[in-house]
Amino acid sequence: MKSVIAFVFLFFSISNFGQISNTLTPSDKVYGLSKFWQEVNYNFVYLDKVDRQMWDNRYKELISVVQNTKNDYEYYRELQKFCALLKDGHTNIFIPKGIVEQMTTMFGDYRFFVKNVQGKAIIIRTNLSKKEEIPVGSEIIEVNGKPTQQFIDENVAPYKSSSTDYVLQDWSISNLLGGLEGDTYKVKIKKPNKKIIELTLTHRTTVEKEVFPPFEADRKILDFKWMNKETAYVALNSFSDEKIDSLFVEKLPELYKAKSLIIDLRYNGGGNTNIGTAILQYLTNDTILYGAKSKSRSHIPTYKAWGKFVNEKDTINNSWAKKAYLSYHDEYFYDFDYTPDTIHLKAKRIVVPTVLLLGHITASAAEDFLIYADKQKHMVKIGEKTFGSTGQPLLFDLPGGGSARICTKKDTYPDGREFVGYGIKPDIEIVPTLNDYLKNKDVVLEEAMKYLKKK
């Protein structure tokens, strides 16, 4: 089981601390910090990739810092920044719901949405009355007197937990101007015609509901259409609801007519690995599917105690010494039994030239789907690299109504290749440009059609 990825990232400029209560005592704050630090040390599966001296030193520094935070929000900000040092997309600090409800993306007369397009903070949607003043495609080039990237590096990215640099940039840009009621940003915006305007934006509710361009209709968990008489398109937008399996089966009479197939996973943030596998079995002639191999840390205190007296040279040809040494250094792992999945499906299969569409949002159980599909010769992956994070998180509460999760399981390809921290790379990489976006061109889908036409 893979948990669905859901993140809350809250960043703003001039902190409106008057709106946030300070319910936590200094002892509460130290306890919450220590609880997270302790659980990471015992359970975080990627602890071997962490600079332990840096990690422990930062913990010691924060003991006094968190006690002096002005309110609950500032406290949780410090925890988020601490967590971000681990650089893992399945290890997060979640701010209490009461604080989250006070956040807004509105600026009264102005409302706009920002997206990472080719590394730039591009405005992709505004409230309708501002579409001429701030055209879609305008770029935020400065925030609070700093170039946008510098502002991100100093004020946004350090608080985000991400396994990959490109997802970190996506989130930093899309959450660039979040805040509390009354918080203020000073921004410079470069329009598509190169004209630069300056705005002072203060967070308050926007009464105007209409936006331009209008929001897309909510995605169904499964979308189906014919691209032409031969190519069927299926978007699998989530593996969090097993209903998608029955929806897919309902489309089988149509899909059996297809001469080629496009499976779109670009908006699939994960869910349950078994749900995706139940669909994949219809798309292969194989009777055995090879999924991810998994491991977790193994902690036996006595081995750790023995390990203090074992040197690395003692481990040569000595399995006991090796286990003790690795346990002392928190690097001893338990490999879960690995058994490939056997398919017992009696239904007709759909084995035709197939394109799998990928993107930065393709995550967790959707990445597991791609691992199962890795050796399918009739399939090709097109798009951008995937999210690059999966695993089984340990969930626990923190003082004041917040919570945390820590990744406890490492998944790899069956042959040991790592994709967490790197993403699954497409066979044909297509990165949409700003011009593509402004023209509403789905160049990834277009490339898929070109590829299938050649086939």
Secondary structure as UniProt FT lines:
FT   HELIX           17..19
FT   HELIX           26..43
FT   TURN            45..46
FT   HELIX           47..49
FT   HELIX           52..67
FT   HELIX           72..84
FT   TURN            85..86
FT   TURN            89..90
FT   STRAND          92..94
FT   HELIX           97..100
FT   TURN            101..102
FT   STRAND          103..104
FT   TURN            108..109
FT   STRAND          112..117
FT   TURN            118..119
FT   STRAND          120..127
FT   HELIX           128..130
FT   TURN            131..133
FT   TURN            136..137
FT   STRAND          139..143
FT   TURN            144..145
FT   STRAND          146..147
FT   HELIX           148..155
FT   HELIX           157..159
FT   HELIX           165..174
FT   TURN            175..177
FT   STRAND          179..180
FT   TURN            181..182
FT   STRAND          184..190
FT   TURN            192..193
FT   STRAND          196..202
FT   STRAND          211..212
FT   STRAND          222..226
FT   STRAND          231..236
FT   HELIX           243..250
FT   HELIX           252..255
FT   TURN            256..257
FT   STRAND          260..264
FT   TURN            266..267
FT   HELIX           273..280
FT   HELIX           281..283
FT   STRAND          288..289
FT   STRAND          293..297
FT   HELIX           301..307
FT   TURN            308..309
FT   HELIX           312..315
FT   TURN            316..317
FT   HELIX           319..328
FT   TURN            329..330
FT   STRAND          333..335
FT   STRAND          341..342
FT   STRAND          354..358
FT   TURN            360..361
FT   HELIX           365..372
FT   TURN            373..375
FT   TURN            377..378
FT   STRAND          379..383
FT   STRAND          393..397
FT   HELIX           399..401
FT   STRAND          403..407
FT   STRAND          410..412
FT   TURN            414..415
FT   TURN            420..422
FT   STRAND          428..429
FT   HELIX           434..438
FT   TURN            439..440
FT   HELIX           443..454
//
